[in-house]
Structures are given as structure tokens and as C-alpha cells.
């Protein structure tokens, strides 16, 4: 009992399409993480100059807890 070749090609093409969608979503999420991290860095720097001296070390500690994967 074998699977028709057309069905196999259809399944392969569906898997390739899903992979492309997943890769696009992954790229979008990486960009979003990068933007949010930069925004957090900026906010922490601004707060430090407004007298919140513990902000930078706490922010850096939080970022180190969940390192970004590139």
C-alpha cells in the first residue's frame, strides 16, 4: 500500500508553506523583541538620570535572566 505521489508532493508543499509562515513569524517576533529591548534600555537610562539609580542594574539583570537568541 503506497501513497500516491501527487499526495506526497501536496503534503510536502503544505509543509514548506507552513515552514515559511513560521520563519516569517519568527523574524517578526525577533524584530519586536529587539524594539522592546531597545525601548527598555532607553527607559532605564532616562530613569537613571531622573534619580532612579537602581534602574539600570535591575533592567540589565532582568535582561540577563532571559537572554535573547539570535
N, CA, C and O of each residue as an XYZ file, in Angstrom:
280
protein
N       0.853     -1.170      0.000
C       0.000      0.000      0.000
C       0.901      1.236      0.000
O       1.601      1.505      0.977
N       0.877      1.973     -1.090
C       1.711      3.164     -1.177
C       0.842      4.404     -1.346
O      -0.289      4.338     -1.828
N       1.395      5.511     -0.943
C       0.697      6.791     -1.047
C       0.954      7.362     -2.436
O       2.092      7.360     -2.906
N      -0.093      7.851     -3.098
C       0.113      8.425     -4.436
C       1.118      9.579     -4.403
O       1.150     10.365     -3.456
N       1.912      9.662     -5.424
C       2.974     10.662     -5.495
C       2.415     12.082     -5.432
O       3.031     12.959     -4.825
N       1.266     12.318     -6.045
C       0.658     13.653     -6.023
C       0.328     14.080     -4.591
O       0.504     15.237     -4.211
N      -0.152     13.114     -3.816
C      -0.488     13.411     -2.422
C       0.763     13.729     -1.620
O       0.761     14.637     -0.789
N       1.819     12.990     -1.867
C       3.087     13.268     -1.176
C       3.602     14.664     -1.516
O       4.030     15.406     -0.632
N       3.558     15.019     -2.805
C       4.004     16.356     -3.213
C       3.138     17.443     -2.577
O       3.650     18.482     -2.160
N       1.843     17.206     -2.504
C       0.942     18.171     -1.878
C       1.287     18.342     -0.394
O       1.318     19.460      0.120
N       1.542     17.236      0.277
C       1.900     17.310      1.691
C       3.232     18.031      1.887
O       3.376     18.839      2.804
N       4.196     17.740      1.029
C       5.495     18.408      1.120
C       5.336     19.907      0.897
O       5.919     20.712      1.623
N       4.546     20.281     -0.106
C       4.321     21.700     -0.375
C       3.606     22.388      0.781
O       3.916     23.534      1.108
N       2.656     21.700      1.400
C       1.982     22.265      2.571
C       2.970     22.470      3.717
O       2.930     23.498      4.393
N       3.847     21.507      3.934
C       4.844     21.636      4.993
C       5.814     22.781      4.704
O       6.202     23.512      5.616
N       6.202     22.936      3.453
C       7.092     24.041      3.081
C       6.403     25.376      3.324
O       7.021     26.311      3.833
N       5.129     25.470      2.964
C       4.363     26.708      3.206
C       4.284     27.020      4.700
O       4.468     28.165      5.111
N       4.012     26.002      5.503
C       3.950     26.200      6.955
C       5.301     26.636      7.510
O       5.367     27.495      8.389
N       6.371     26.048      6.999
C       7.710     26.427      7.442
C       7.996     27.888      7.118
O       8.541     28.619      7.945
N       7.627     28.307      5.916
C       7.835     29.710      5.522
C       7.043     30.651      6.420
O       7.546     31.702      6.816
N       5.805     30.279      6.743
C       4.987     31.108      7.643
C       5.634     31.185      9.026
O       5.686     32.253      9.636
N       6.125     30.050      9.512
C       6.770     30.015     10.831
C       8.042     30.858     10.846
O       8.317     31.565     11.815
N       8.809     30.777      9.769
C      10.041     31.574      9.690
C       9.720     33.058      9.651
O      10.413     33.854     10.285
N       8.680     33.448      8.918
C       8.284     34.856      8.849
C       7.814     35.346     10.219
O       8.163     36.449     10.640
N       7.031     34.534     10.905
C       6.551     34.904     12.246
C       7.722     35.000     13.223
O       7.759     35.903     14.059
N       8.665     34.087     13.124
C       9.843     34.113     13.979
C      10.647     35.396     13.755
O      11.097     36.026     14.713
N      10.825     35.778     12.497
C      11.551     37.007     12.175
C      10.812     38.223     12.724
O      11.433     39.139     13.262
N       9.486     38.231     12.588
C       8.694     39.350     13.118
C       8.833     39.452     14.634
O       8.992     40.545     15.177
N       8.774     38.329     15.303
C       8.890     38.331     16.760
C      10.286     38.755     17.219
O      10.418     39.460     18.220
N      11.325     38.334     16.499
C      12.683     38.765     16.837
C      12.818     40.275     16.716
O      13.437     40.919     17.564
N      12.236     40.839     15.658
C      12.277     42.293     15.478
C      11.535     42.998     16.610
O      11.979     44.033     17.107
N      10.400     42.426     17.010
C       9.627     43.025     18.092
C      10.409     42.970     19.410
O      10.421     43.947     20.159
N      11.049     41.858     19.693
C      11.855     41.738     20.910
C      12.980     42.767     20.885
O      13.264     43.404     21.899
N      13.616     42.928     19.735
C      14.706     43.897     19.608
C      14.205     45.321     19.884
O      14.842     46.083     20.612
N      13.052     45.666     19.292
C      12.483     47.011     19.521
C      12.131     47.223     20.992
O      12.421     48.275     21.564
N      11.506     46.216     21.596
C      11.113     46.345     23.001
C      12.327     46.414     23.920
O      12.309     47.138     24.915
N      13.371     45.674     23.598
C      14.591     45.724     24.398
C      15.235     47.098     24.296
O      15.677     47.655     25.301
N      15.289     47.645     23.091
C      15.852     48.990     22.919
C      15.019     50.026     23.663
O      15.566     50.953     24.261
N      13.697     49.871     23.627
C      12.829     50.795     24.366
C      13.078     50.673     25.864
O      13.119     51.680     26.571
N      13.245     49.451     26.350
C      13.539     49.248     27.773
C      14.874     49.854     28.157
O      15.006     50.458     29.222
N      15.875     49.692     27.284
C      17.183     50.305     27.543
C      17.054     51.820     27.641
O      17.617     52.440     28.543
N      16.313     52.411     26.714
C      16.130     53.861     26.706
C      15.409     54.321     27.973
O      15.812     55.299     28.604
N      14.339     53.611     28.341
C      13.579     53.995     29.540
C      14.441     53.863     30.795
O      14.403     54.731     31.667
N      15.206     52.796     30.889
C      16.063     52.607     32.066
C      17.098     53.723     32.156
O      17.370     54.235     33.242
N      17.674     54.100     31.016
C      18.651     55.190     31.010
C      18.015     56.505     31.433
O      18.601     57.258     32.210
N      16.829     56.781     30.928
C      16.146     58.026     31.290
C      15.814     58.052     32.784
O      15.987     59.079     33.441
N      15.344     56.941     33.312
C      15.000     56.894     34.733
C      16.237     57.066     35.602
O      16.157     57.676     36.668
N      17.361     56.549     35.175
C      18.586     56.687     35.957
C      18.946     58.162     36.125
O      19.364     58.590     37.201
N      18.781     58.925     35.062
C      19.103     60.351     35.133
C      18.069     61.140     35.916
O      18.310     62.295     36.265
N      16.929     60.539     36.197
C      15.903     61.208     36.997
C      15.978     60.781     38.458
O      15.073     61.080     39.238
N      17.040     60.092     38.833
C      17.250     59.763     40.231
C      16.986     58.326     40.607
O      17.133     57.964     41.774
N      16.606     57.509     39.671
C      16.353     56.105     39.974
C      17.611     55.305     39.629
O      17.676     54.651     38.588
N      18.601     55.365     40.511
C      19.923     54.811     40.226
C      19.951     53.281     40.147
O      20.882     52.718     39.571
N      18.975     52.615     40.700
C      18.957     51.149     40.648
C      18.316     50.616     39.364
O      18.320     49.410     39.113
N      17.774     51.513     38.567
C      17.038     51.085     37.378
C      17.905     50.313     36.397
O      17.508     49.245     35.932
N      19.085     50.839     36.074
C      19.950     50.192     35.079
C      20.382     48.798     35.541
O      20.238     47.846     34.775
N      20.906     48.639     36.764
C      21.301     47.282     37.176
C      20.118     46.304     37.197
O      20.267     45.141     36.823
N      18.953     46.775     37.632
C      17.792     45.891     37.677
C      17.338     45.503     36.271
O      16.979     44.352     36.022
N      17.358     46.463     35.363
C      16.971     46.178     33.978
C      17.956     45.191     33.346
O      17.542     44.237     32.688
N      19.240     45.415     33.541
C      20.240     44.515     32.976
C      20.118     43.104     33.564
O      20.296     42.109     32.861
N      19.818     43.039     34.842
C      19.630     41.737     35.483
C      18.424     41.012     34.884
O      18.466     39.803     34.653
N      17.361     41.757     34.637
C      16.168     41.156     34.033
C      16.461     40.669     32.616
O      15.997     39.602     32.214
N      17.225     41.445     31.865
C      17.567     41.029     30.501
C      18.461     39.797     30.522
O      18.317     38.923     29.668
N      19.375     39.710     31.474
C      20.281     38.565     31.559
C      19.540     37.286     31.941
O      19.952     36.182     31.587
N      18.449     37.459     32.662
C      17.660     36.304     33.104
C      17.053     35.575     31.905
O      16.921     34.351     31.912
N      16.684     36.348     30.869
C      16.073     35.783     29.662
C      16.873     36.252     28.452
O      16.442     37.161     27.742
N      18.033     35.643     28.208
C      18.879     36.113     27.096
C      18.202     35.922     25.747
O      17.464     34.961     25.529
N      18.471     36.860     24.850
C      17.910     36.793     23.505
C      18.666     35.762     22.691
O      19.882     35.616     22.814
N      17.925     35.051     21.857
C      18.547     34.107     20.927
C      18.545     34.738     19.557
O      17.516     35.201     19.064
N      19.698     34.749     18.962
C      19.792     35.362     17.627
C      19.967     34.307     16.576
O      20.065     34.627     15.391
